Amino acid sequence: MIAEGTALIEAVWQQGSVGPYRLQAAIAAVHDEAPSDRETDWPQIAALYLALEHLEPGGPVMLARVVAVAHAYGEQQALDLLDTLDRAHGLLANPLTAQRAHAVRAHLLARSGRDDVARAEFLAAADLTANDVEARYLRDRAGEPPA
């Protein structure tokens, strides 16, 4: 089914303009073609998310691009991108994106070895979620004892 879906995407890619659904399908195809996370073409996924961001400049797409950039180019470049996007779009203050933005930032900081700053971001993300399972996970990552 993956091969069939990929063939369909490749067949229509040349037809007409590229829209958001075509870009989302291409992102899924790149993920599906990779035998593992490590072998995923993350630079291509980051580029596809950038193209998608131009068509649909919403917070979830921007944060997905930040994650792809982290995989492709490293945590510091992703943190720099997140800071730039936050300054331009207020991702950390927007009620629709703040929780996920804090969680992404926390994970990037933790992967960078900056556990002290990551802890505060994990707690901020935990405070913003209504999902108890997610809140426990984030508090655990912050080193908080279970409630």
N, CA, C and O atoms as CSV, one atom per row, in Angstrom:
chain,resi,resn,atom,element,x,y,z
A,1,MET,N,N,0.822,-1.193,0.000
A,1,MET,CA,C,0.000,0.000,0.000
A,1,MET,C,C,0.868,1.261,0.000
A,1,MET,O,O,0.527,2.258,-0.635
A,2,ILE,N,N,1.999,1.205,0.722
A,2,ILE,CA,C,2.901,2.359,0.732
A,2,ILE,C,C,3.454,2.595,-0.656
A,2,ILE,O,O,3.494,3.732,-1.127
A,3,ALA,N,N,3.882,1.522,-1.320
A,3,ALA,CA,C,4.425,1.660,-2.682
A,3,ALA,C,C,3.365,2.209,-3.623
A,3,ALA,O,O,3.658,3.054,-4.469
A,4,GLU,N,N,2.135,1.732,-3.479
A,4,GLU,CA,C,1.049,2.220,-4.330
A,4,GLU,C,C,0.780,3.706,-4.070
A,4,GLU,O,O,0.616,4.483,-5.010
A,5,GLY,N,N,0.735,4.092,-2.805
A,5,GLY,CA,C,0.504,5.492,-2.462
A,5,GLY,C,C,1.626,6.391,-2.955
A,5,GLY,O,O,1.380,7.486,-3.460
A,6,THR,N,N,2.855,5.921,-2.805
A,6,THR,CA,C,4.007,6.696,-3.280
A,6,THR,C,C,3.960,6.863,-4.789
A,6,THR,O,O,4.248,7.942,-5.306
A,7,ALA,N,N,3.600,5.806,-5.493
A,7,ALA,CA,C,3.489,5.882,-6.961
A,7,ALA,C,C,2.415,6.881,-7.361
A,7,ALA,O,O,2.601,7.635,-8.317
A,8,LEU,N,N,1.314,6.899,-6.659
A,8,LEU,CA,C,0.249,7.863,-6.961
A,8,LEU,C,C,0.722,9.299,-6.738
A,8,LEU,O,O,0.451,10.187,-7.547
A,9,ILE,N,N,1.429,9.513,-5.635
A,9,ILE,CA,C,1.944,10.861,-5.348
A,9,ILE,C,C,2.911,11.300,-6.439
A,9,ILE,O,O,2.838,12.428,-6.925
A,10,GLU,N,N,3.814,10.405,-6.821
A,10,GLU,CA,C,4.791,10.747,-7.858
A,10,GLU,C,C,4.101,11.025,-9.193
A,10,GLU,O,O,4.543,11.889,-9.949
A,11,ALA,N,N,3.033,10.307,-9.483
A,11,ALA,CA,C,2.316,10.495,-10.755
A,11,ALA,C,C,1.616,11.847,-10.816
A,11,ALA,O,O,1.605,12.490,-11.865
A,12,VAL,N,N,1.031,12.286,-9.696
A,12,VAL,CA,C,0.295,13.555,-9.716
A,12,VAL,C,C,1.173,14.753,-9.410
A,12,VAL,O,O,0.750,15.891,-9.612
A,13,TRP,N,N,2.384,14.524,-8.928
A,13,TRP,CA,C,3.248,15.630,-8.542
A,13,TRP,C,C,3.486,16.595,-9.692
A,13,TRP,O,O,3.588,17.803,-9.479
A,14,GLN,N,N,3.572,16.079,-10.893
A,14,GLN,CA,C,3.855,16.904,-12.072
A,14,GLN,C,C,2.622,17.614,-12.606
A,14,GLN,O,O,2.742,18.476,-13.477
A,15,GLN,N,N,1.449,17.276,-12.110
A,15,GLN,CA,C,0.199,17.825,-12.634
A,15,GLN,C,C,-0.220,19.065,-11.858
A,15,GLN,O,O,-0.511,18.988,-10.665
A,16,GLY,N,N,-0.249,20.200,-12.532
A,16,GLY,CA,C,-0.771,21.413,-11.921
A,16,GLY,C,C,0.061,21.938,-10.774
A,16,GLY,O,O,1.208,21.544,-10.565
A,17,SER,N,N,-0.564,22.848,-10.035
A,17,SER,CA,C,0.136,23.479,-8.924
A,17,SER,C,C,0.162,22.548,-7.713
A,17,SER,O,O,-0.655,21.636,-7.585
A,18,VAL,N,N,1.114,22.806,-6.840
A,18,VAL,CA,C,1.258,22.012,-5.631
A,18,VAL,C,C,0.459,22.695,-4.525
A,18,VAL,O,O,0.669,23.869,-4.219
A,19,GLY,N,N,-0.450,21.946,-3.942
A,19,GLY,CA,C,-1.268,22.463,-2.856
A,19,GLY,C,C,-0.917,21.799,-1.542
A,19,GLY,O,O,-0.035,20.942,-1.493
A,20,PRO,N,N,-1.599,22.189,-0.475
A,20,PRO,CA,C,-1.276,21.664,0.847
A,20,PRO,C,C,-1.451,20.150,0.962
A,20,PRO,O,O,-0.651,19.482,1.616
A,21,TYR,N,N,-2.491,19.608,0.332
A,21,TYR,CA,C,-2.698,18.155,0.441
A,21,TYR,C,C,-1.593,17.384,-0.266
A,21,TYR,O,O,-1.164,16.330,0.203
A,22,ARG,N,N,-1.144,17.902,-1.370
A,22,ARG,CA,C,-0.058,17.248,-2.099
A,22,ARG,C,C,1.232,17.284,-1.269
A,22,ARG,O,O,1.984,16.310,-1.235
A,23,LEU,N,N,1.476,18.406,-0.610
A,23,LEU,CA,C,2.667,18.502,0.247
A,23,LEU,C,C,2.557,17.566,1.443
A,23,LEU,O,O,3.534,16.912,1.810
A,24,GLN,N,N,1.383,17.495,2.049
A,24,GLN,CA,C,1.200,16.577,3.179
A,24,GLN,C,C,1.401,15.128,2.733
A,24,GLN,O,O,1.994,14.327,3.456
A,25,ALA,N,N,0.908,14.799,1.548
A,25,ALA,CA,C,1.093,13.445,1.025
A,25,ALA,C,C,2.572,13.167,0.756
A,25,ALA,O,O,3.053,12.061,0.999
A,26,ALA,N,N,3.281,14.159,0.260
A,26,ALA,CA,C,4.714,13.986,-0.009
A,26,ALA,C,C,5.481,13.767,1.293
A,26,ALA,O,O,6.387,12.936,1.348
A,27,ILE,N,N,5.122,14.510,2.342
A,27,ILE,CA,C,5.766,14.335,3.647
A,27,ILE,C,C,5.519,12.917,4.152
A,27,ILE,O,O,6.439,12.252,4.628
A,28,ALA,N,N,4.276,12.460,4.046
A,28,ALA,CA,C,3.946,11.102,4.485
A,28,ALA,C,C,4.719,10.071,3.665
A,28,ALA,O,O,5.184,9.069,4.208
A,29,ALA,N,N,4.857,10.309,2.368
A,29,ALA,CA,C,5.574,9.364,1.504
A,29,ALA,C,C,7.049,9.282,1.879
A,29,ALA,O,O,7.621,8.192,1.898
A,30,VAL,N,N,7.663,10.410,2.175
A,30,VAL,CA,C,9.079,10.397,2.568
A,30,VAL,C,C,9.244,9.603,3.868
A,30,VAL,O,O,10.179,8.815,4.005
A,31,HIS,N,N,8.331,9.815,4.818
A,31,HIS,CA,C,8.373,9.042,6.063
A,31,HIS,C,C,8.200,7.549,5.772
A,31,HIS,O,O,8.943,6.716,6.291
A,32,ASP,N,N,7.220,7.226,4.943
A,32,ASP,CA,C,6.907,5.823,4.669
A,32,ASP,C,C,8.013,5.098,3.919
A,32,ASP,O,O,8.206,3.897,4.108
A,33,GLU,N,N,8.737,5.811,3.076
A,33,GLU,CA,C,9.792,5.179,2.284
A,33,GLU,C,C,11.027,4.853,3.113
A,33,GLU,O,O,11.829,4.004,2.723
A,34,ALA,N,N,11.185,5.513,4.239
A,34,ALA,CA,C,12.379,5.304,5.069
A,34,ALA,C,C,12.236,4.015,5.877
A,34,ALA,O,O,11.212,3.794,6.523
A,35,PRO,N,N,13.253,3.175,5.840
A,35,PRO,CA,C,13.184,1.944,6.623
A,35,PRO,C,C,13.249,2.190,8.138
A,35,PRO,O,O,12.841,1.335,8.924
A,36,SER,N,N,13.761,3.354,8.542
A,36,SER,CA,C,13.847,3.680,9.968
A,36,SER,C,C,13.875,5.192,10.126
A,36,SER,O,O,14.071,5.931,9.161
A,37,ASP,N,N,13.678,5.633,11.352
A,37,ASP,CA,C,13.752,7.062,11.651
A,37,ASP,C,C,15.113,7.627,11.267
A,37,ASP,O,O,15.212,8.717,10.703
A,38,ARG,N,N,16.144,6.877,11.575
A,38,ARG,CA,C,17.517,7.313,11.309
A,38,ARG,C,C,17.774,7.488,9.807
A,38,ARG,O,O,18.573,8.336,9.409
A,39,GLU,N,N,17.100,6.692,8.978
A,39,GLU,CA,C,17.314,6.743,7.532
A,39,GLU,C,C,16.320,7.649,6.804
A,39,GLU,O,O,16.310,7.702,5.574
A,40,THR,N,N,15.495,8.352,7.556
A,40,THR,CA,C,14.529,9.280,6.965
A,40,THR,C,C,15.254,10.468,6.357
A,40,THR,O,O,16.241,10.953,6.910
A,41,ASP,N,N,14.767,10.930,5.230
A,41,ASP,CA,C,15.354,12.097,4.565
A,41,ASP,C,C,14.805,13.363,5.230
A,41,ASP,O,O,13.931,14.041,4.691
A,42,TRP,N,N,15.340,13.659,6.407
A,42,TRP,CA,C,14.853,14.795,7.192
A,42,TRP,C,C,15.054,16.138,6.498
A,42,TRP,O,O,14.178,16.994,6.614
A,43,PRO,N,N,16.160,16.377,5.778
A,43,PRO,CA,C,16.255,17.658,5.054
A,43,PRO,C,C,15.111,17.845,4.047
A,43,PRO,O,O,14.596,18.951,3.883
A,44,GLN,N,N,14.723,16.759,3.381
A,44,GLN,CA,C,13.612,16.865,2.430
A,44,GLN,C,C,12.306,17.152,3.169
A,44,GLN,O,O,11.497,17.960,2.714
A,45,ILE,N,N,12.104,16.498,4.295
A,45,ILE,CA,C,10.882,16.747,5.068
A,45,ILE,C,C,10.855,18.187,5.577
A,45,ILE,O,O,9.807,18.832,5.545
A,46,ALA,N,N,11.979,18.688,6.039
A,46,ALA,CA,C,12.043,20.088,6.493
A,46,ALA,C,C,11.707,21.035,5.347
A,46,ALA,O,O,10.988,22.015,5.541
A,47,ALA,N,N,12.222,20.748,4.159
A,47,ALA,CA,C,11.932,21.596,2.993
A,47,ALA,C,C,10.454,21.517,2.618
A,47,ALA,O,O,9.851,22.529,2.260
A,48,LEU,N,N,9.876,20.334,2.698
A,48,LEU,CA,C,8.445,20.190,2.380
A,48,LEU,C,C,7.589,20.932,3.402
A,48,LEU,O,O,6.586,21.545,3.038
A,49,TYR,N,N,7.975,20.882,4.680
A,49,TYR,CA,C,7.235,21.642,5.685
A,49,TYR,C,C,7.375,23.148,5.462
A,49,TYR,O,O,6.432,23.898,5.713
A,50,LEU,N,N,8.529,23.592,4.998
A,50,LEU,CA,C,8.689,25.016,4.682
A,50,LEU,C,C,7.738,25.410,3.554
A,50,LEU,O,O,7.096,26.458,3.618
A,51,ALA,N,N,7.648,24.577,2.528
A,51,ALA,CA,C,6.717,24.850,1.429
A,51,ALA,C,C,5.277,24.847,1.938
A,51,ALA,O,O,4.477,25.700,1.552
A,52,LEU,N,N,4.949,23.890,2.803
A,52,LEU,CA,C,3.604,23.827,3.372
A,52,LEU,C,C,3.324,25.057,4.233
A,52,LEU,O,O,2.213,25.586,4.232
A,53,GLU,N,N,4.331,25.501,4.959
A,53,GLU,CA,C,4.176,26.694,5.796
A,53,GLU,C,C,3.851,27.926,4.953
A,53,GLU,O,O,3.108,28.801,5.398
A,54,HIS,N,N,4.398,28.002,3.747
A,54,HIS,CA,C,4.084,29.132,2.865
A,54,HIS,C,C,2.623,29.105,2.437
A,54,HIS,O,O,2.011,30.153,2.234
A,55,LEU,N,N,2.062,27.898,2.299
A,55,LEU,CA,C,0.661,27.771,1.904
A,55,LEU,C,C,-0.286,27.836,3.096
A,55,LEU,O,O,-1.370,28.411,2.999
A,56,GLU,N,N,0.119,27.251,4.212
A,56,GLU,CA,C,-0.700,27.210,5.423
A,56,GLU,C,C,0.169,27.602,6.623
A,56,GLU,O,O,0.673,26.732,7.333
A,57,PRO,N,N,0.344,28.900,6.847
A,57,PRO,CA,C,1.290,29.354,7.881
A,57,PRO,C,C,0.751,29.269,9.307
A,57,PRO,O,O,0.749,30.262,10.034
A,58,GLY,N,N,0.297,28.091,9.702
A,58,GLY,CA,C,-0.222,27.910,11.051
A,58,GLY,C,C,0.809,27.344,12.000
A,58,GLY,O,O,1.828,26.797,11.578
A,59,GLY,N,N,0.539,27.478,13.278
A,59,GLY,CA,C,1.438,27.008,14.310
A,59,GLY,C,C,1.800,25.534,14.215
A,59,GLY,O,O,2.979,25.198,14.328
A,60,PRO,N,N,0.825,24.628,14.009
A,60,PRO,CA,C,1.189,23.214,13.926
A,60,PRO,C,C,2.180,22.900,12.801
A,60,PRO,O,O,3.072,22.069,12.974
A,61,VAL,N,N,2.029,23.549,11.674
A,61,VAL,CA,C,2.960,23.328,10.556
A,61,VAL,C,C,4.336,23.889,10.917
A,61,VAL,O,O,5.356,23.256,10.648
A,62,MET,N,N,4.361,25.062,11.518
A,62,MET,CA,C,5.636,25.659,11.922
A,62,MET,C,C,6.366,24.770,12.930
A,62,MET,O,O,7.576,24.571,12.824
A,63,LEU,N,N,5.633,24.239,13.901
A,63,LEU,CA,C,6.258,23.391,14.913
A,63,LEU,C,C,6.720,22.063,14.312
A,63,LEU,O,O,7.751,21.527,14.717
A,64,ALA,N,N,5.977,21.536,13.363
A,64,ALA,CA,C,6.414,20.317,12.676
A,64,ALA,C,C,7.705,20.579,11.908
A,64,ALA,O,O,8.586,19.722,11.857
A,65,ARG,N,N,7.814,21.760,11.312
A,65,ARG,CA,C,9.061,22.104,10.610
A,65,ARG,C,C,10.223,22.203,11.594
A,65,ARG,O,O,11.333,21.769,11.286
A,66,VAL,N,N,9.979,22.768,12.768
A,66,VAL,CA,C,11.030,22.862,13.788
A,66,VAL,C,C,11.544,21.462,14.142
A,66,VAL,O,O,12.751,21.249,14.252
A,67,VAL,N,N,10.629,20.522,14.317
A,67,VAL,CA,C,11.027,19.150,14.654
A,67,VAL,C,C,11.829,18.535,13.508
A,67,VAL,O,O,12.844,17.880,13.742
A,68,ALA,N,N,11.378,18.745,12.275
A,68,ALA,CA,C,12.110,18.208,11.112
A,68,ALA,C,C,13.500,18.829,11.019
A,68,ALA,O,O,14.467,18.133,10.710
A,69,VAL,N,N,13.611,20.120,11.281
A,69,VAL,CA,C,14.918,20.794,11.260
A,69,VAL,C,C,15.832,20.212,12.335
A,69,VAL,O,O,17.032,20.053,12.109
A,70,ALA,N,N,15.277,19.895,13.493
A,70,ALA,CA,C,16.087,19.286,14.555
A,70,ALA,C,C,16.674,17.959,14.092
A,70,ALA,O,O,17.851,17.679,14.319
A,71,HIS,N,N,15.853,17.150,13.446
A,71,HIS,CA,C,16.340,15.861,12.942
A,71,HIS,C,C,17.358,16.044,11.818
A,71,HIS,O,O,18.329,15.295,11.718
A,72,ALA,N,N,17.125,17.034,10.989
A,72,ALA,CA,C,17.991,17.231,9.816
A,72,ALA,C,C,19.285,17.951,10.146
A,72,ALA,O,O,20.342,17.580,9.635
A,73,TYR,N,N,19.224,18.976,10.994
A,73,TYR,CA,C,20.358,19.880,11.161
A,73,TYR,C,C,20.817,20.068,12.608
A,73,TYR,O,O,21.822,20.733,12.860
A,74,GLY,N,N,20.085,19.486,13.554
A,74,GLY,CA,C,20.504,19.585,14.939
A,74,GLY,C,C,19.594,20.466,15.788
A,74,GLY,O,O,18.829,21.292,15.290
A,75,GLU,N,N,19.716,20.251,17.077
A,75,GLU,CA,C,18.847,20.932,18.030
A,75,GLU,C,C,19.042,22.440,18.039
A,75,GLU,O,O,18.066,23.183,18.142
A,76,GLN,N,N,20.292,22.913,17.930
A,76,GLN,CA,C,20.507,24.353,18.026
A,76,GLN,C,C,19.851,25.092,16.863
A,76,GLN,O,O,19.250,26.149,17.061
A,77,GLN,N,N,19.960,24.548,15.662
A,77,GLN,CA,C,19.296,25.206,14.530
A,77,GLN,C,C,17.789,25.205,14.716
A,77,GLN,O,O,17.109,26.169,14.364
A,78,ALA,N,N,17.266,24.104,15.279
A,78,ALA,CA,C,15.830,24.040,15.529
A,78,ALA,C,C,15.410,25.037,16.606
A,78,ALA,O,O,14.376,25.692,16.477
A,79,LEU,N,N,16.205,25.153,17.664
A,79,LEU,CA,C,15.905,26.139,18.705
A,79,LEU,C,C,15.950,27.563,18.151
A,79,LEU,O,O,15.107,28.393,18.490
A,80,ASP,N,N,16.932,27.840,17.301
A,80,ASP,CA,C,17.017,29.165,16.675
A,80,ASP,C,C,15.791,29.430,15.807
A,80,ASP,O,O,15.242,30.532,15.817
A,81,LEU,N,N,15.365,28.409,15.052
A,81,LEU,CA,C,14.169,28.557,14.215
A,81,LEU,C,C,12.942,28.775,15.086
A,81,LEU,O,O,12.114,29.633,14.782
A,82,LEU,N,N,12.814,28.012,16.161
A,82,LEU,CA,C,11.666,28.176,17.052
A,82,LEU,C,C,11.639,29.580,17.645
A,82,LEU,O,O,10.574,30.192,17.737
A,83,ASP,N,N,12.792,30.094,18.047
A,83,ASP,CA,C,12.857,31.465,18.570
A,83,ASP,C,C,12.423,32.482,17.517
A,83,ASP,O,O,11.680,33.417,17.816
A,84,THR,N,N,12.891,32.295,16.289
A,84,THR,CA,C,12.516,33.200,15.192
A,84,THR,C,C,11.012,33.154,14.934
A,84,THR,O,O,10.362,34.192,14.808
A,85,LEU,N,N,10.467,31.939,14.857
A,85,LEU,CA,C,9.030,31.790,14.616
A,85,LEU,C,C,8.214,32.334,15.780
A,85,LEU,O,O,7.146,32.911,15.576
A,86,ASP,N,N,8.711,32.151,16.999
A,86,ASP,CA,C,8.001,32.678,18.166
A,86,ASP,C,C,7.974,34.205,18.140
A,86,ASP,O,O,6.944,34.816,18.421
A,87,ARG,N,N,9.112,34.817,17.801
A,87,ARG,CA,C,9.143,36.290,17.717
A,87,ARG,C,C,8.163,36.792,16.652
A,87,ARG,O,O,7.498,37.809,16.850
A,88,ALA,N,N,8.076,36.093,15.543
A,88,ALA,CA,C,7.214,36.534,14.438
A,88,ALA,C,C,5.738,36.189,14.655
A,88,ALA,O,O,4.857,36.924,14.208
A,89,HIS,N,N,5.466,35.070,15.340
A,89,HIS,CA,C,4.088,34.580,15.403
A,89,HIS,C,C,3.571,34.313,16.818
A,89,HIS,O,O,2.417,33.918,16.981
A,90,GLY,N,N,4.399,34.519,17.838
A,90,GLY,CA,C,3.957,34.345,19.215
A,90,GLY,C,C,3.515,32.926,19.554
A,90,GLY,O,O,2.509,32.738,20.239
A,91,LEU,N,N,4.249,31.936,19.085
A,91,LEU,CA,C,3.857,30.538,19.294
A,91,LEU,C,C,3.784,30.151,20.764
A,91,LEU,O,O,2.920,29.365,21.154
A,92,LEU,N,N,4.682,30.694,21.585
A,92,LEU,CA,C,4.712,30.336,23.008
A,92,LEU,C,C,3.629,31.051,23.817
A,92,LEU,O,O,3.352,30.657,24.949
A,93,ALA,N,N,3.023,32.077,23.266
A,93,ALA,CA,C,1.982,32.824,23.967
A,93,ALA,C,C,0.585,32.537,23.436
A,93,ALA,O,O,-0.403,32.824,24.112
A,94,ASN,N,N,0.491,31.981,22.250
A,94,ASN,CA,C,-0.801,31.710,21.625
A,94,ASN,C,C,-1.445,30.501,22.297
A,94,ASN,O,O,-0.833,29.434,22.353
A,95,PRO,N,N,-2.662,30.646,22.807
A,95,PRO,CA,C,-3.314,29.517,23.483
A,95,PRO,C,C,-3.457,28.271,22.594
A,95,PRO,O,O,-3.537,27.155,23.106
A,96,LEU,N,N,-3.490,28.452,21.297
A,96,LEU,CA,C,-3.641,27.310,20.389
A,96,LEU,C,C,-2.333,26.559,20.151
A,96,LEU,O,O,-2.357,25.396,19.747
A,97,THR,N,N,-1.196,27.205,20.395
A,97,THR,CA,C,0.095,26.573,20.098
A,97,THR,C,C,1.048,26.521,21.283
A,97,THR,O,O,2.070,25.839,21.214
A,98,ALA,N,N,0.742,27.220,22.361
A,98,ALA,CA,C,1.702,27.375,23.464
A,98,ALA,C,C,2.125,26.037,24.067
A,98,ALA,O,O,3.313,25.811,24.296
A,99,GLN,N,N,1.170,25.155,24.324
A,99,GLN,CA,C,1.508,23.896,24.984
A,99,GLN,C,C,2.479,23.090,24.133
A,99,GLN,O,O,3.497,22.612,24.633
A,100,ARG,N,N,2.172,22.939,22.864
A,100,ARG,CA,C,3.050,22.150,21.989
A,100,ARG,C,C,4.386,22.864,21.781
A,100,ARG,O,O,5.428,22.212,21.727
A,101,ALA,N,N,4.370,24.181,21.664
A,101,ALA,CA,C,5.618,24.932,21.474
A,101,ALA,C,C,6.540,24.757,22.686
A,101,ALA,O,O,7.744,24.560,22.528
A,102,HIS,N,N,5.975,24.829,23.887
A,102,HIS,CA,C,6.789,24.615,25.095
A,102,HIS,C,C,7.325,23.183,25.133
A,102,HIS,O,O,8.477,22.965,25.508
A,103,ALA,N,N,6.501,22.211,24.750
A,103,ALA,CA,C,6.941,20.809,24.752
A,103,ALA,C,C,8.057,20.579,23.740
A,103,ALA,O,O,9.038,19.899,24.041
A,104,VAL,N,N,7.913,21.138,22.549
A,104,VAL,CA,C,8.964,20.996,21.529
A,104,VAL,C,C,10.246,21.649,22.027
A,104,VAL,O,O,11.325,21.065,21.928
A,105,ARG,N,N,10.128,22.845,22.557
A,105,ARG,CA,C,11.303,23.547,23.088
A,105,ARG,C,C,11.963,22.739,24.203
A,105,ARG,O,O,13.188,22.639,24.258
A,106,ALA,N,N,11.155,22.165,25.090
A,106,ALA,CA,C,11.683,21.359,26.192
A,106,ALA,C,C,12.479,20.170,25.673
A,106,ALA,O,O,13.587,19.909,26.144
A,107,HIS,N,N,11.928,19.457,24.718
A,107,HIS,CA,C,12.627,18.291,24.164
A,107,HIS,C,C,13.929,18.697,23.485
A,107,HIS,O,O,14.944,18.018,23.635
A,108,LEU,N,N,13.906,19.792,22.745
A,108,LEU,CA,C,15.123,20.258,22.073
A,108,LEU,C,C,16.192,20.654,23.083
A,108,LEU,O,O,17.367,20.327,22.915
A,109,LEU,N,N,15.781,21.354,24.127
A,109,LEU,CA,C,16.733,21.750,25.170
A,109,LEU,C,C,17.300,20.534,25.885
A,109,LEU,O,O,18.498,20.475,26.159
A,110,ALA,N,N,16.441,19.562,26.188
A,110,ALA,CA,C,16.912,18.345,26.854
A,110,ALA,C,C,17.902,17.591,25.974
A,110,ALA,O,O,18.919,17.097,26.461
A,111,ARG,N,N,17.603,17.502,24.675
A,111,ARG,CA,C,18.520,16.820,23.754
A,111,ARG,C,C,19.833,17.578,23.607
A,111,ARG,O,O,20.854,16.999,23.234
A,112,SER,N,N,19.804,18.871,23.901
A,112,SER,CA,C,21.015,19.699,23.839
A,112,SER,C,C,21.804,19.648,25.137
A,112,SER,O,O,22.874,20.249,25.235
A,113,GLY,N,N,21.287,18.934,26.140
A,113,GLY,CA,C,21.978,18.842,27.425
A,113,GLY,C,C,21.703,20.009,28.349
A,113,GLY,O,O,22.387,20.163,29.361
A,114,ARG,N,N,20.724,20.831,28.030
A,114,ARG,CA,C,20.398,21.997,28.858
A,114,ARG,C,C,19.198,21.669,29.744
A,114,ARG,O,O,18.134,22.277,29.632
A,115,ASP,N,N,19.402,20.692,30.626
A,115,ASP,CA,C,18.318,20.133,31.427
A,115,ASP,C,C,17.660,21.138,32.348
A,115,ASP,O,O,16.458,21.051,32.597
A,116,ASP,N,N,18.430,22.099,32.862
A,116,ASP,CA,C,17.862,23.086,33.776
A,116,ASP,C,C,16.792,23.930,33.082
A,116,ASP,O,O,15.729,24.171,33.652
A,117,VAL,N,N,17.062,24.372,31.878
A,117,VAL,CA,C,16.100,25.182,31.127
A,117,VAL,C,C,14.976,24.292,30.604
A,117,VAL,O,O,13.815,24.701,30.572
A,118,ALA,N,N,15.327,23.076,30.195
A,118,ALA,CA,C,14.327,22.138,29.683
A,118,ALA,C,C,13.278,21.839,30.750
A,118,ALA,O,O,12.090,21.733,30.447
A,119,ARG,N,N,13.717,21.704,31.993
A,119,ARG,CA,C,12.795,21.388,33.088
A,119,ARG,C,C,11.669,22.417,33.169
A,119,ARG,O,O,10.499,22.054,33.282
A,120,ALA,N,N,12.018,23.675,33.114
A,120,ALA,CA,C,11.000,24.735,33.190
A,120,ALA,C,C,10.042,24.664,32.000
A,120,ALA,O,O,8.844,24.911,32.146
A,121,GLU,N,N,10.569,24.329,30.835
A,121,GLU,CA,C,9.716,24.222,29.637
A,121,GLU,C,C,8.792,23.010,29.728
A,121,GLU,O,O,7.629,23.090,29.333
A,122,PHE,N,N,9.298,21.882,30.247
A,122,PHE,CA,C,8.442,20.708,30.436
A,122,PHE,C,C,7.293,21.037,31.392
A,122,PHE,O,O,6.147,20.655,31.153
A,123,LEU,N,N,7.612,21.749,32.474
A,123,LEU,CA,C,6.575,22.114,33.442
A,123,LEU,C,C,5.572,23.095,32.849
A,123,LEU,O,O,4.374,22.994,33.114
A,124,ALA,N,N,6.052,24.039,32.052
A,124,ALA,CA,C,5.139,24.981,31.396
A,124,ALA,C,C,4.195,24.227,30.464
A,124,ALA,O,O,2.996,24.503,30.437
A,125,ALA,N,N,4.732,23.281,29.704
A,125,ALA,CA,C,3.891,22.489,28.794
A,125,ALA,C,C,2.890,21.653,29.587
A,125,ALA,O,O,1.729,21.538,29.192
A,126,ALA,N,N,3.328,21.072,30.698
A,126,ALA,CA,C,2.431,20.259,31.531
A,126,ALA,C,C,1.288,21.102,32.085
A,126,ALA,O,O,0.146,20.647,32.146
A,127,ASP,N,N,1.598,22.318,32.484
A,127,ASP,CA,C,0.568,23.205,33.040
A,127,ASP,C,C,-0.463,23.620,31.992
A,127,ASP,O,O,-1.582,23.996,32.344
A,128,LEU,N,N,-0.105,23.557,30.727
A,128,LEU,CA,C,-0.994,24.018,29.662
A,128,LEU,C,C,-1.838,22.918,29.031
A,128,LEU,O,O,-2.707,23.206,28.209
A,129,THR,N,N,-1.597,21.665,29.401
A,129,THR,CA,C,-2.375,20.592,28.783
A,129,THR,C,C,-3.532,20.175,29.681
A,129,THR,O,O,-3.435,20.210,30.908
A,130,ALA,N,N,-4.619,19.782,29.046
A,130,ALA,CA,C,-5.774,19.257,29.769
A,130,ALA,C,C,-5.736,17.731,29.818
A,130,ALA,O,O,-6.592,17.108,30.447
A,131,ASN,N,N,-4.755,17.135,29.163
A,131,ASN,CA,C,-4.625,15.688,29.088
A,131,ASN,C,C,-3.782,15.200,30.264
A,131,ASN,O,O,-2.593,15.511,30.346
A,132,ASP,N,N,-4.383,14.446,31.163
A,132,ASP,CA,C,-3.682,13.999,32.373
A,132,ASP,C,C,-2.483,13.105,32.059
A,132,ASP,O,O,-1.446,13.208,32.716
A,133,VAL,N,N,-2.613,12.242,31.077
A,133,VAL,CA,C,-1.507,11.348,30.703
A,133,VAL,C,C,-0.331,12.164,30.186
A,133,VAL,O,O,0.817,11.925,30.561
A,134,GLU,N,N,-0.627,13.128,29.324
A,134,GLU,CA,C,0.425,13.989,28.786
A,134,GLU,C,C,1.068,14.824,29.895
A,134,GLU,O,O,2.288,14.984,29.926
A,135,ALA,N,N,0.257,15.347,30.791
A,135,ALA,CA,C,0.791,16.146,31.907
A,135,ALA,C,C,1.724,15.309,32.770
A,135,ALA,O,O,2.789,15.785,33.164
A,136,ARG,N,N,1.340,14.059,33.072
A,136,ARG,CA,C,2.213,13.183,33.863
A,136,ARG,C,C,3.525,12.930,33.132
A,136,ARG,O,O,4.596,12.981,33.736
A,137,TYR,N,N,3.441,12.657,31.829
A,137,TYR,CA,C,4.652,12.419,31.033
A,137,TYR,C,C,5.579,13.640,31.100
A,137,TYR,O,O,6.777,13.501,31.347
A,138,LEU,N,N,5.021,14.832,30.878
A,138,LEU,CA,C,5.826,16.054,30.870
A,138,LEU,C,C,6.423,16.340,32.251
A,138,LEU,O,O,7.579,16.751,32.354
A,139,ARG,N,N,5.647,16.126,33.299
A,139,ARG,CA,C,6.162,16.333,34.663
A,139,ARG,C,C,7.251,15.308,34.986
A,139,ARG,O,O,8.233,15.625,35.657
A,140,ASP,N,N,7.070,14.086,34.505
A,140,ASP,CA,C,8.103,13.065,34.684
A,140,ASP,C,C,9.386,13.480,33.973
A,140,ASP,O,O,10.475,13.335,34.529
A,141,ARG,N,N,9.270,13.990,32.760
A,141,ARG,CA,C,10.447,14.456,32.028
A,141,ARG,C,C,11.128,15.619,32.744
A,141,ARG,O,O,12.341,15.802,32.642
A,142,ALA,N,N,10.324,16.405,33.473
A,142,ALA,CA,C,10.873,17.526,34.240
A,142,ALA,C,C,11.517,17.061,35.543
A,142,ALA,O,O,12.184,17.842,36.221
A,143,GLY,N,N,11.318,15.793,35.892
A,143,GLY,CA,C,11.888,15.272,37.123
A,143,GLY,C,C,11.004,15.460,38.330
A,143,GLY,O,O,11.462,15.331,39.465
A,144,GLU,N,N,9.737,15.764,38.098
A,144,GLU,CA,C,8.781,15.952,39.202
A,144,GLU,C,C,8.338,14.590,39.712
A,144,GLU,O,O,8.129,13.674,38.916
A,145,PRO,N,N,8.192,14.441,41.021
A,145,PRO,CA,C,7.667,13.180,41.551
A,145,PRO,C,C,6.182,13.041,41.184
A,145,PRO,O,O,5.480,14.043,41.049
A,146,PRO,N,N,5.706,11.801,41.023
A,146,PRO,CA,C,4.287,11.604,40.681
A,146,PRO,C,C,3.383,12.168,41.767
A,146,PRO,O,O,3.717,12.145,42.952
A,147,ALA,N,N,2.246,12.667,41.346
A,147,ALA,CA,C,1.289,13.270,42.310
A,147,ALA,C,C,0.511,12.204,43.040
A,147,ALA,O,O,-0.331,12.521,43.880
